[in-house]
């Protein structure tokens, strides 16, 4: 699985968020804060049709499937890579850095 993630992660197409966007969580993989920081990986449906990956800081708020979220722009902290989800690593290439907050 790590091999597949490495090959697929190289193909992720990063773009920059210019403003906050709303979405619905499809999948969330928690990041890791510690000796080696690893970004959280959250797959989100936006605009009721488009699916993107949000590569966020290790302290990203935990979310669950179907949670409504607000994604704010985030400048990368130099950390490269996120924890793979195993399901969408090779199918969802659109990726942005972002900070996720649940909408209550």
C-alpha contacts under 8 A as a table, 3 or more apart, distances in Angstrom:
res1	aa1	res2	aa2	distance
1	X	4	X	5.11
1	X	5	X	6.18
1	X	86	X	6.98
2	X	5	X	5.03
2	X	6	X	6.17
3	X	6	X	5.23
3	X	7	X	6.43
4	X	7	X	5.26
4	X	8	X	6.11
4	X	90	X	7.85
5	X	8	X	5.12
5	X	9	X	5.63
5	X	84	X	6.23
5	X	86	X	7.46
5	X	89	X	6.14
5	X	90	X	7.42
6	X	9	X	5.21
6	X	10	X	6.45
7	X	10	X	5.67
7	X	11	X	7.25
8	X	11	X	5.31
8	X	12	X	6.83
8	X	89	X	6.10
8	X	90	X	5.02
9	X	12	X	5.25
9	X	81	X	7.58
9	X	89	X	6.85
9	X	90	X	7.53
11	X	93	X	6.60
12	X	92	X	7.62
12	X	93	X	4.35
12	X	94	X	6.16
12	X	95	X	6.18
13	X	93	X	5.44
13	X	94	X	5.02
13	X	95	X	5.64
14	X	94	X	6.28
14	X	95	X	4.72
14	X	96	X	5.42
14	X	97	X	7.87
15	X	94	X	7.50
15	X	95	X	6.37
15	X	96	X	5.34
15	X	97	X	7.91
16	X	73	X	7.43
16	X	96	X	5.83
16	X	97	X	6.90
17	X	20	X	7.20
17	X	72	X	7.51
17	X	73	X	5.15
17	X	74	X	7.76
17	X	96	X	6.59
17	X	97	X	7.36
17	X	98	X	7.49
18	X	73	X	6.48
19	X	72	X	6.60
19	X	73	X	6.26
20	X	70	X	6.60
20	X	71	X	5.37
20	X	72	X	4.35
20	X	73	X	6.26
21	X	46	X	7.72
21	X	70	X	5.77
21	X	71	X	5.29
21	X	72	X	6.75
22	X	46	X	6.48
22	X	68	X	7.27
22	X	69	X	5.69
22	X	70	X	4.56
22	X	71	X	6.13
23	X	44	X	5.87
23	X	45	X	5.37
23	X	46	X	4.54
23	X	47	X	7.19
23	X	68	X	5.86
23	X	69	X	5.43
23	X	70	X	6.54
23	X	71	X	7.60
24	X	44	X	5.44
24	X	45	X	5.20
24	X	46	X	6.72
24	X	65	X	7.66
24	X	66	X	5.51
24	X	67	X	5.62
24	X	68	X	4.69
24	X	69	X	6.11
25	X	28	X	7.13
25	X	42	X	7.08
25	X	43	X	6.10
25	X	44	X	4.53
25	X	45	X	6.45
25	X	63	X	7.26
25	X	64	X	6.59
25	X	65	X	5.06
25	X	66	X	5.12
25	X	67	X	5.38
25	X	68	X	6.58
25	X	69	X	7.14
26	X	42	X	7.60
26	X	43	X	5.42
26	X	44	X	5.36
26	X	45	X	6.72
26	X	64	X	7.76
26	X	65	X	4.99
26	X	66	X	6.29
27	X	42	X	5.71
27	X	43	X	5.12
27	X	44	X	7.14
27	X	64	X	6.82
27	X	65	X	5.62
27	X	85	X	7.94
28	X	40	X	7.56
28	X	41	X	5.92
28	X	42	X	4.29
28	X	43	X	6.35
28	X	62	X	7.33
28	X	63	X	6.23
28	X	64	X	6.47
28	X	65	X	7.41
28	X	85	X	7.82
29	X	40	X	5.79
29	X	41	X	5.09
29	X	42	X	6.12
29	X	83	X	6.63
29	X	84	X	7.36
29	X	85	X	6.27
30	X	39	X	7.81
30	X	40	X	4.87
30	X	41	X	6.68
30	X	58	X	7.34
30	X	60	X	7.52
30	X	62	X	6.63
30	X	83	X	7.54
31	X	37	X	7.65
31	X	38	X	5.37
31	X	39	X	4.76
31	X	40	X	3.71
31	X	41	X	7.01
31	X	56	X	7.96
31	X	57	X	7.07
31	X	58	X	4.31
31	X	59	X	6.82
31	X	60	X	7.16
31	X	82	X	7.24
31	X	83	X	6.57
32	X	36	X	7.57
32	X	37	X	5.55
32	X	38	X	4.98
32	X	39	X	6.68
32	X	40	X	7.29
32	X	58	X	5.12
32	X	59	X	7.59
33	X	36	X	6.87
33	X	37	X	4.82
33	X	38	X	6.65
33	X	58	X	5.28
33	X	59	X	6.85
34	X	37	X	5.64
37	X	58	X	6.39
37	X	79	X	6.92
38	X	57	X	7.53
38	X	58	X	5.85
38	X	79	X	6.98
38	X	80	X	7.76
38	X	81	X	6.65
38	X	82	X	5.52
38	X	83	X	6.55
39	X	55	X	6.08
39	X	56	X	5.31
39	X	57	X	4.87
39	X	58	X	4.68
39	X	79	X	7.19
39	X	80	X	7.85
39	X	81	X	6.45
39	X	82	X	4.43
39	X	83	X	6.48
40	X	54	X	7.90
40	X	55	X	5.89
40	X	56	X	5.11
40	X	57	X	6.02
40	X	58	X	5.43
40	X	59	X	7.75
40	X	60	X	6.39
40	X	82	X	5.78
40	X	83	X	6.23
41	X	53	X	6.74
41	X	54	X	5.86
41	X	55	X	5.09
41	X	56	X	6.52
41	X	82	X	5.80
41	X	83	X	6.01
41	X	84	X	6.85
41	X	85	X	7.35
42	X	53	X	5.64
42	X	54	X	5.09
42	X	55	X	6.73
42	X	56	X	7.84
43	X	51	X	6.94
43	X	52	X	5.76
43	X	53	X	4.43
43	X	54	X	6.19
44	X	51	X	5.62
44	X	52	X	5.48
44	X	53	X	6.23
44	X	54	X	7.27
45	X	48	X	6.26
45	X	49	X	6.46
45	X	50	X	5.63
45	X	51	X	4.38
45	X	52	X	6.49
46	X	49	X	6.21
46	X	50	X	5.28
46	X	51	X	6.09
46	X	52	X	7.47
47	X	50	X	6.10
51	X	92	X	7.14
51	X	94	X	7.65
52	X	92	X	6.49
52	X	93	X	7.32
52	X	94	X	5.13
52	X	95	X	5.71
52	X	96	X	7.55
53	X	92	X	6.88
53	X	93	X	7.40
53	X	94	X	6.17
53	X	95	X	4.60
53	X	96	X	6.42
54	X	95	X	5.77
54	X	96	X	5.12
54	X	97	X	5.61
54	X	98	X	5.80
55	X	81	X	7.95
55	X	82	X	6.39
55	X	95	X	6.83
55	X	96	X	6.00
55	X	97	X	4.76
55	X	98	X	6.23
56	X	59	X	7.99
56	X	60	X	6.10
56	X	74	X	7.65
56	X	97	X	5.58
56	X	98	X	5.17
56	X	99	X	5.65
56	X	100	X	7.57
57	X	60	X	5.52
57	X	77	X	7.83
57	X	98	X	7.88
57	X	99	X	7.13
60	X	99	X	6.39
60	X	100	X	6.34
61	X	100	X	6.40
61	X	101	X	6.37
61	X	102	X	7.75
63	X	67	X	6.45
63	X	102	X	7.18
64	X	67	X	5.72
67	X	102	X	6.78
67	X	103	X	7.73
68	X	102	X	5.98
68	X	103	X	5.47
68	X	104	X	7.77
69	X	100	X	6.33
69	X	101	X	5.47
69	X	102	X	4.39
69	X	103	X	5.09
70	X	100	X	5.77
70	X	101	X	5.32
70	X	102	X	6.36
70	X	103	X	6.44
71	X	98	X	5.79
71	X	99	X	5.47
71	X	100	X	4.63
71	X	101	X	6.57
72	X	98	X	5.41
72	X	99	X	5.17
72	X	100	X	6.56
73	X	97	X	6.66
73	X	98	X	4.86
73	X	99	X	6.52
74	X	97	X	5.46
74	X	98	X	4.61
74	X	99	X	6.07
75	X	97	X	6.72
75	X	98	X	7.72
76	X	79	X	6.81
76	X	97	X	6.51
84	X	89	X	6.13
85	X	88	X	6.33
85	X	89	X	6.24
86	X	89	X	5.80
87	X	90	X	7.74
88	X	91	X	5.12
88	X	92	X	5.62
89	X	92	X	6.31
89	X	93	X	7.71
90	X	93	X	7.09
92	X	95	X	7.92
